[in-house]
Amino acid sequence: MGAYAELDSLVALQFKAGGFTLRHNQPVHSLLFGRRASHVRGRGLDFEELRGYVAGDDVRSIDWHVTARMQKPYVRVYSEERERPTMLVVDQRINMFFGSQVSMKSVVATETAALAAWRALHQGDRVGALIFNDSATEEVPMRRSRATVLRVLDRILFQNHQLRADSSAQSQPQRLNDVLISVARICHHDALILIASDFDGANQATRDLLLHLSRSNDVICCLTYDPLAVNLPPSEQLVVSNGELQVELQLGREEVRRNILDASDKRIHSILSWQHELSIPVLPLSTAEDVPEQFRRLLGHIASKDKRE
């Protein structure tokens, strides 16, 4: 897609929104299961397991055949399928308007949101979004309809096409936490919250907000990044700009290269560490690769890992 996303391409992603699931009925040890007990104990739809009877269990769930064979009471445990609203949080700040190879980070976030929206709709879930840039946030209320998905895509594209290299927008790192506070006001429980961002501005408050959200919702962080963040070019000099000022980086100097890579590595790894520290899936999505393929590969890797466990 390059510098900007286009509606036709985002609509076409509905045919690539397969090979992965965003549903919360994952195995208990799955990274997509989240911190909360999404499986409802009781007389639900899908059989989950047999276990020993404990005080307070519904006597109607006792499996009398197994009880007779084992000479002690056993109950059948079911998981109940529930509708789960999906909230997409899409970052279109000026810091996202960067990419050294195939796409901008802003386009990767847009494609990620489109894939998730189509997948949620295919699964029969409601879909909504909070799309934000450095000065504004737009909400699309959660509804179960194709029209809502198209509305989400339209509003993301509106902000996406406002980004440009000579933009007068000032980077606002604190906007990330402001939007997460808004998400908490909307998604009280049992929602899937998918955040597509480079997480510029993430700090301890961000971790606290994500932890709060994950206690009653399922949260997936899609970390958009560019390969330059982990592998600097071999050129002797590189000129970078924030839209107002320019600085020349002497990449030929080992000390300069090391300092840049150390700072970038520290930031990325601090975000990736949420997966273990907060039990929140963090999916790193590169600007240099096809987004649907990355999505299926990353979620497939998680599923394979769950089976081994």
C-alpha positions as CSV (number, residue, x, y, z in Angstrom):
1,M,0.0,0.0,0.0
2,G,2.9,2.4,0.6
3,A,2.3,5.8,2.2
4,Y,-1.4,5.7,2.4
5,A,-4.1,3.0,2.8
6,E,-7.0,2.9,0.2
7,L,-10.6,1.8,0.8
8,D,-10.6,-0.8,-2.0
9,S,-7.6,-2.6,-0.5
10,L,-9.1,-2.5,3.0
11,V,-12.4,-3.9,1.8
12,A,-10.5,-6.7,-0.1
13,L,-8.9,-7.7,3.2
14,Q,-12.2,-9.4,4.2
15,F,-11.1,-12.3,2.0
16,K,-7.8,-12.6,3.9
17,A,-9.4,-12.4,7.4
18,G,-9.1,-16.1,7.9
19,G,-6.6,-18.6,9.3
20,F,-6.7,-17.0,12.7
21,T,-9.3,-16.3,15.4
22,L,-9.8,-13.5,17.8
23,R,-12.3,-15.3,20.0
24,H,-11.7,-15.6,23.7
25,N,-12.6,-19.3,24.0
26,Q,-8.9,-20.3,23.9
27,P,-7.3,-23.0,26.2
28,V,-6.6,-21.8,29.7
29,H,-2.9,-21.4,29.0
30,S,-3.3,-19.6,25.7
31,L,-1.8,-16.1,25.3
32,L,-5.1,-15.0,23.8
33,F,-7.0,-16.2,26.9
34,G,-6.1,-13.1,28.8
35,R,-6.0,-12.6,32.6
36,R,-9.7,-13.3,33.3
37,A,-11.7,-16.5,33.4
38,S,-13.6,-16.2,30.1
39,H,-15.0,-19.7,30.3
40,V,-18.3,-19.6,32.2
41,R,-18.7,-22.4,34.6
42,G,-22.2,-23.9,34.3
43,R,-24.6,-25.4,31.8
44,G,-23.3,-23.8,28.7
45,L,-22.9,-24.9,25.1
46,D,-19.6,-26.7,24.7
47,F,-18.2,-29.5,26.9
48,E,-14.9,-28.5,28.4
49,E,-13.8,-31.1,31.0
50,L,-14.7,-33.5,33.7
51,R,-13.5,-32.7,37.2
52,G,-14.2,-33.8,40.8
53,Y,-17.3,-32.4,42.5
54,V,-16.7,-29.5,44.9
55,A,-19.1,-27.9,47.3
56,G,-21.3,-25.4,45.6
57,D,-21.4,-27.1,42.2
58,D,-24.8,-27.5,40.6
59,V,-25.9,-31.1,41.2
60,R,-27.5,-31.2,37.8
61,S,-24.0,-31.1,36.3
62,I,-23.0,-34.4,38.0
63,D,-22.0,-37.1,35.5
64,W,-23.6,-40.2,37.1
65,H,-22.0,-42.7,34.8
66,V,-18.5,-41.5,35.7
67,T,-19.4,-41.0,39.3
68,A,-20.5,-44.7,39.5
69,R,-17.4,-45.9,37.8
70,M,-15.0,-43.8,39.9
71,Q,-16.9,-44.2,43.1
72,K,-16.8,-40.5,43.8
73,P,-18.8,-37.6,42.3
74,Y,-17.6,-36.0,39.1
75,V,-19.2,-33.0,37.3
76,R,-19.2,-32.0,33.6
77,V,-17.9,-28.5,33.0
78,Y,-19.0,-26.5,30.0
79,S,-17.8,-23.3,28.3
80,E,-20.6,-20.9,27.3
81,E,-20.3,-19.1,24.0
82,R,-21.0,-15.4,24.5
83,E,-21.1,-12.5,22.1
84,R,-18.0,-10.4,22.6
85,P,-17.8,-6.8,21.4
86,T,-14.6,-5.8,19.6
87,M,-13.1,-2.4,20.1
88,L,-10.3,-1.3,17.7
89,V,-7.9,1.4,18.9
90,V,-6.0,2.8,15.9
91,D,-3.1,5.1,16.2
92,Q,-2.7,7.7,13.4
93,R,-0.4,10.1,15.1
94,I,2.4,11.8,13.2
95,N,5.0,9.4,14.6
96,M,3.2,6.6,12.7
97,F,3.9,8.3,9.4
98,F,7.2,6.5,8.9
99,G,8.4,3.5,6.9
100,S,11.6,2.6,5.2
101,Q,10.5,-0.3,3.0
102,V,7.0,-1.5,2.1
103,S,4.5,0.6,4.1
104,M,4.2,3.3,6.7
105,K,3.5,2.3,10.3
106,S,0.2,4.1,9.9
107,V,-0.8,1.8,7.0
108,V,0.2,-1.3,9.0
109,A,-2.0,-0.2,11.8
110,T,-4.8,0.5,9.4
111,E,-4.6,-2.9,7.7
112,T,-4.4,-4.6,11.2
113,A,-7.6,-2.9,12.2
114,A,-9.3,-3.8,9.0
115,L,-8.4,-7.5,9.3
116,A,-9.6,-7.6,12.9
117,A,-12.8,-5.8,12.0
118,W,-13.6,-8.2,9.2
119,R,-12.7,-11.2,11.3
120,A,-14.9,-10.0,14.2
121,L,-17.8,-9.4,11.8
122,H,-17.4,-12.9,10.4
123,Q,-17.5,-14.3,13.9
124,G,-20.8,-12.5,14.6
125,D,-19.4,-10.0,17.1
126,R,-20.1,-6.3,17.3
127,V,-17.3,-4.0,16.1
128,G,-16.4,-0.4,17.0
129,A,-13.3,1.8,17.0
130,L,-11.5,4.7,18.6
131,I,-9.2,6.3,16.0
132,F,-6.8,9.0,17.2
133,N,-4.1,11.3,16.0
134,D,-2.2,14.1,17.8
135,S,-5.2,16.4,18.2
136,A,-8.4,14.4,17.9
137,T,-10.1,11.1,18.7
138,E,-13.1,9.8,16.8
139,E,-15.4,7.0,18.1
140,V,-17.4,4.6,16.0
141,P,-19.9,2.9,18.4
142,M,-19.9,-0.9,18.5
143,R,-22.5,-2.5,16.2
144,R,-22.8,-5.8,14.4
145,S,-23.1,-4.8,10.7
146,R,-21.1,-4.5,7.5
147,A,-22.0,-0.8,7.4
148,T,-20.3,-0.3,10.8
149,V,-17.1,-2.0,9.6
150,L,-17.1,0.3,6.5
151,R,-17.7,3.3,8.7
152,V,-14.7,2.3,10.8
153,L,-12.5,2.0,7.7
154,D,-13.8,5.3,6.4
155,R,-12.9,7.1,9.6
156,I,-9.4,5.5,9.8
157,L,-8.8,6.5,6.2
158,F,-9.8,10.1,6.9
159,Q,-7.1,10.4,9.6
160,N,-4.6,8.3,7.6
161,H,-4.8,10.7,4.6
162,Q,-4.3,13.7,6.8
163,L,-0.7,12.5,7.6
164,R,2.1,14.1,5.5
165,A,5.8,14.8,5.9
166,D,5.3,18.6,6.0
167,S,2.5,18.4,8.6
168,S,2.4,21.0,11.2
169,A,1.1,18.5,13.8
170,Q,3.2,18.3,17.0
171,S,3.9,14.9,18.3
172,Q,1.8,14.2,21.4
173,P,3.1,11.1,23.2
174,Q,0.6,11.5,26.1
175,R,-2.3,10.9,23.6
176,L,-1.8,7.2,23.9
177,N,-2.7,7.1,27.6
178,D,-5.6,9.6,27.1
179,V,-7.2,7.2,24.6
180,L,-6.7,4.2,26.8
181,I,-8.6,6.1,29.6
182,S,-11.4,6.6,27.1
183,V,-11.3,2.9,26.2
184,A,-11.8,2.1,29.9
185,R,-14.9,4.3,30.0
186,I,-16.4,2.4,27.1
187,C,-15.3,-1.2,27.6
188,H,-16.3,-2.2,31.1
189,H,-16.1,-6.0,30.7
190,D,-16.1,-9.0,28.2
191,A,-14.8,-7.0,25.2
192,L,-11.8,-7.6,22.9
193,I,-9.6,-4.5,22.8
194,L,-7.1,-4.6,19.9
195,I,-4.6,-1.7,19.9
196,A,-2.7,-1.0,16.7
197,S,0.1,1.4,17.5
198,D,3.8,1.9,17.7
199,F,3.1,2.8,21.4
200,D,5.1,6.0,21.3
201,G,4.8,7.6,24.7
202,A,4.3,4.3,26.6
203,N,5.3,4.5,30.2
204,Q,4.3,3.1,33.6
205,A,0.9,4.7,33.4
206,T,0.4,2.8,30.1
207,R,1.2,-0.5,31.8
208,D,-1.2,0.3,34.6
209,L,-4.0,1.2,32.2
210,L,-3.5,-2.0,30.2
211,L,-3.4,-4.1,33.3
212,H,-6.7,-2.5,34.4
213,L,-8.3,-3.2,31.0
214,S,-7.1,-6.8,30.9
215,R,-8.7,-7.6,34.2
216,S,-12.1,-7.6,32.7
217,N,-11.5,-7.7,29.0
218,D,-9.2,-9.4,26.5
219,V,-6.5,-7.1,25.2
220,I,-4.2,-7.6,22.2
221,C,-1.4,-5.1,21.5
222,C,-0.3,-4.9,17.8
223,L,3.1,-3.3,17.9
224,T,3.9,-1.7,14.5
225,Y,7.6,-1.2,13.9
226,D,10.0,-0.4,11.1
227,P,13.1,-2.6,10.5
228,L,15.3,0.5,10.9
229,A,14.4,0.3,14.6
230,V,16.5,-2.9,14.9
231,N,18.9,-2.6,12.0
232,L,20.4,0.7,11.0
233,P,21.5,1.3,7.4
234,P,25.3,1.1,6.7
235,S,25.5,4.6,5.4
236,E,27.9,7.0,7.0
237,Q,25.3,9.8,7.5
238,L,21.6,9.9,7.9
239,V,19.5,13.1,8.1
240,V,16.3,12.8,10.2
241,S,13.6,15.4,10.9
242,N,10.6,15.9,13.1
243,G,9.0,18.2,10.5
244,E,10.7,21.4,11.9
245,L,14.2,20.6,12.8
246,Q,16.8,18.4,11.1
247,V,19.7,16.5,12.6
248,E,22.5,14.6,10.9
249,L,23.4,11.3,12.5
250,Q,26.9,10.1,12.0
251,L,26.1,6.4,11.6
252,G,29.7,5.6,10.7
253,R,30.6,6.2,14.3
254,E,30.2,3.0,16.4
255,E,29.3,5.0,19.5
256,V,26.4,6.8,17.7
257,R,25.1,3.5,16.2
258,R,25.3,1.7,19.5
259,N,23.4,4.5,21.4
260,I,20.6,4.7,18.8
261,L,20.2,0.9,18.7
262,D,20.3,0.6,22.5
263,A,17.6,3.2,22.9
264,S,15.4,1.6,20.3
265,D,16.0,-1.9,21.5
266,K,15.2,-0.9,25.1
267,R,11.9,0.7,24.0
268,I,10.7,-2.3,21.9
269,H,11.7,-4.9,24.4
270,S,9.9,-3.0,27.2
271,I,6.7,-3.2,25.2
272,L,7.2,-6.9,24.2
273,S,7.7,-7.7,27.9
274,W,4.1,-6.9,28.6
275,Q,3.3,-10.3,27.1
276,H,4.9,-11.9,30.2
277,E,4.5,-9.2,32.8
278,L,0.9,-8.4,32.1
279,S,-0.2,-11.6,30.3
280,I,-1.2,-9.5,27.3
281,P,-0.4,-10.8,23.8
282,V,2.0,-8.4,22.0
283,L,2.1,-9.0,18.2
284,P,5.1,-7.3,16.5
285,L,4.1,-6.2,13.0
286,S,6.8,-5.0,10.6
287,T,6.3,-2.4,7.9
288,A,8.5,-4.5,5.6
289,E,6.1,-7.6,5.4
290,D,2.6,-8.4,4.3
291,V,0.3,-7.7,7.3
292,P,-2.2,-10.6,6.7
293,E,0.7,-13.1,6.5
294,Q,2.2,-11.7,9.7
295,F,-1.1,-11.9,11.5
296,R,-1.7,-15.5,10.6
297,R,1.9,-16.5,11.4
298,L,2.0,-14.8,14.8
299,L,-1.4,-16.1,15.9
300,G,-0.6,-19.5,14.5
301,H,2.7,-19.5,16.5
302,I,0.7,-18.7,19.7
303,A,-1.8,-21.5,18.9
304,S,1.1,-24.0,18.3
305,K,2.7,-23.0,21.5
306,D,-0.5,-23.6,23.4
307,K,-0.8,-27.1,22.0
308,R,2.8,-27.9,23.2
309,E,1.9,-26.7,26.6
